[in-house]
């Protein structure tokens, strides 16, 4: 069961004649969800001259503001060129075909790659800064301050390479700490500066349709602007996000209080949208029922995202016959780099069998653990590799969130055996299977042969010196949480972003972008691909919604209500 803080979504409200109905607000474009995808949708629609309202259950930002602010971009960006890397859209396309596995048609993926450079320039035009400094080695889960261009996926893994030279495409937004807050700040300010109307603390409860089934607006549940309850709601919601990593249970209690305030004090308001409604509310990792039903392998994973990632956009779309798919696709993050020495060990399952190339991107490894190994895996190190890794954590300049858990796992949580059979016994593995895995790995290194699972020679190191150590990198590891975010969503027309039904027909007036929709990262996530898709799919929806811009707003009656003053300005943010 859900924990009492998931947004309530009702069946659609049918209005026979929307033109004669009374509305609290009217606009050309209504965007539900003010994260990166919502901001990009709103900005693109506004650039076409549309009257745009963007609404958010909280204050905006969502998972985008909590992210690392990495945008996956290539094809020859200025940052790549300054760092001395050659890249082209075709090279980017050939690589991403490995990651996407046909989740979108080739034409869409090609368009994503062809537009990549321009979309990064567009973000820069909104104030988001990017730079070209590459960290030593180029590969990490997240670069330290001062480094802003890196290999954020599997580009260096031999199995993913093509005739084109590999290039780093992870563009981290410049700023101290996590770049998501910086990127979102600039998108938020751009919305306000360019005339997008904003309604915060306003949750979409249901869509509004006309007799033909066209989506013509939404009913929102809004807290009284500037009231004490709105202030308390904002403080509790912010605190829940702040403490999510440290104390998820405490954050859940805060979320229940937030939901109670909404149920008691929020009041309805109808918003009319002439050109369409866009659903940009993010994924559903915080919706326990949806996870249990569609992705039960990930029920124990640490949640990556924000409170608003409860599937409200998905459920709104489905309420008007929108088709959903790939709800079982979840990105599980098991990063074992940094420390950079860890991938030189071997990862084995509960039987002691090596099952993956350890240098792969963290979500590729995490997917293999959760989907194919029942959530259980061990990283095996010998004495030499363990000490190399400890020193690297202490003196390598890593983030605390990278070095801290790694050190705790090596110093306090590792299982130890003087020999491999003894280690296998301590981990309840098959001793012969573990020995065979190690022998095959070492033999290839000693004989100068390719690694049996395709690992690059730079990440191969013979493991001979006991004692041996097993680090628990399972879903259930108490010292090393395995985070997850959802990737499935509403089916959309890939040319427009319009939500489609189960027959593949467009639903009039309804669009979706970002993680509320199926997109570029739905098959397999790599760092920066989700935010890049938010820009790509958000701008696509914003453009298409305004292709035949209506000018009827002034002709519709707008009922005066106490919740019609939710707009923000730059001054009061």
Secondary structure, DSSP 4 states (H G I P E B T S, - for coil): ---S-SPP--PPEE-S-TTTS-BSEEEEEEEE--SHHHHHHHHHHHHTT--EEEE-SSSS-HHHHHS--EEE--SS-HHHHHTT----HHHHHHHHHHHHTTSS-HHHHHHHHHTHHHHHHHHHHTT------EEEEEE-SSPPTT--EEE-SSTTSGGG--SSPP---EEEPSSSS-THHHHHHHHHHHHHHTT-EEE-SEEEEEEEE-TT--EEEEEEEEPPTT-HHHHHHHHHHHHHHHTTTT-HHHHHHHHHHHHHHHHHH-EEEEEEEEEEEEE-----TT-HHHHHHH-GGGTTSEE-S-TT-SSHHHHHHHHTT--EE-TT-EEEE----SSTTGGGSEEE-TTS-B-S-TTS-HHHHHHHHHHHSTT--EEEEEHHHHHHHHHHHHHS---HHHHHHHHHHHHTS-EEESSHHHHHHHTT--HHHHHHHHHHHHHHHHTTPPPTT---GGG-----SSSEEEEE-STT-TTS--EEEE--EE-B-TTT-EEE-TTS-EEEEEEE-GGGB--TTSS---TTHHHHHHHHHHHHHHHHHTTT----GGGS-B---TTTT----STT-
